Amino acid sequence: MSAGAIRLENVTLGYERRPAVHHLSGVVEAGAGLAVCGPNGAGKSTLLKALAGLLPPLGGRIVYDGLALRDIAYLPQSAEIDHAFPIDVLDFVSMGAMRRIGLFGRVGAGERTRIASALAAVGLEGFEERAIGTLSGGQMQRVLFARLLVEDCPVILLDEPFGAIDARTIDDLVKIIARWREEGRTVVAVLHEHDLARRAFPQALLLAREPIFWGATQEALSEAHLAQASRMVEAFDREAEDCRRDEAPHAA
Ligand SMILES: Nc1ncnc2c1ncn2[C@@H]1O[C@H](COP(=O)(O)OP(=O)(O)OP(=O)(O)O)[C@@H](O)[C@H]1O
């Protein structure tokens, strides 16, 4: 395993001891571009939270080679972000510098330059004083990418970064991901858009509560593998329903 890699060893993840992802082993090499795909409920977001260090495994372990958790930037699903929080674009993007300067640290000239160039890179110059609550979905996603640019981490985790945004914004953000990869950063993204996964990520993990395939994207997202993933998640959900019925002896 090379420096900067993340190794998963027979990892089980879940909530309140209920497993959501089982038997996951593999290595995210430093500099990898990995798409995590699979049907709804497959465990994709759960895996990303675990990689970000927010959800300790129920079993197995995740080993970070030469990486501290502060080296990992994490973009949660849009629904988990408080868009109504009263903060303007400049302050929101500046929060990306917090790991370096601390919560109450002074934003010096170097950080100001970094923040300005991040806003320029996502095409949001002139939006500095806009409250984030007034932005469109696409503009908000650009702001979130600007914050990631300021965070400047070697590992970047993106949970559904392209959900419900326009094609032009998607193109611009895909270019930023390509730039991160050229710079040797590791990018792991949960994606429902398989065409984008094929276009922007050489590797894919197809997940259906357990791994179906982890390797070249074209092969991971073959029709046969996608059909297998759907069947497995449906079967898992049916079993879960049966369990719930068994656990409710007083139900009518
Ligand atoms: N906080 C939580 N508490 C309890 N169960 C959870 C929690 N978050 C997710 N789950 C359950 O874990 C399983 C996997 O969910 P997860 O969100 O990881 O799937 P996903 O593949 O990201 O789905 P989607 O594509 O719909 O976003 C689901 O059965 C879900 O209900």
The ligand as an ORCA input file, in Angstrom:
! r2SCAN-3c Opt
* xyz 0 1
  N     -28.397      7.717     10.331
  C     -28.895      6.515     10.034
  N     -29.489      5.756     10.980
  C     -30.002      4.531     10.699
  N     -29.953      3.973      9.459
  C     -29.384      4.675      8.477
  C     -28.838      5.973      8.703
  N     -28.324      6.427      7.523
  C     -28.554      5.453      6.608
  N     -29.180      4.411      7.172
  C     -29.586      3.160      6.510
  O     -28.416      2.533      5.972
  C     -28.711      1.972      4.687
  C     -27.744      2.536      3.666
  O     -28.007      3.943      3.522
  P     -27.105      4.919      2.650
  O     -27.655      6.303      2.825
  O     -25.685      4.688      2.963
  O     -27.395      4.401      1.172
  P     -27.078      5.094     -0.231
  O     -26.527      4.026     -1.099
  O     -26.246      6.305     -0.036
  O     -28.541      5.493     -0.719
  P     -29.067      6.702     -1.664
  O     -28.588      6.405     -3.049
  O     -30.554      6.566     -1.539
  O     -28.541      7.992     -1.091
  C     -30.177      2.290      4.392
  O     -30.968      1.184      4.752
  C     -30.463      3.464      5.303
  O     -31.834      3.487      5.674
*
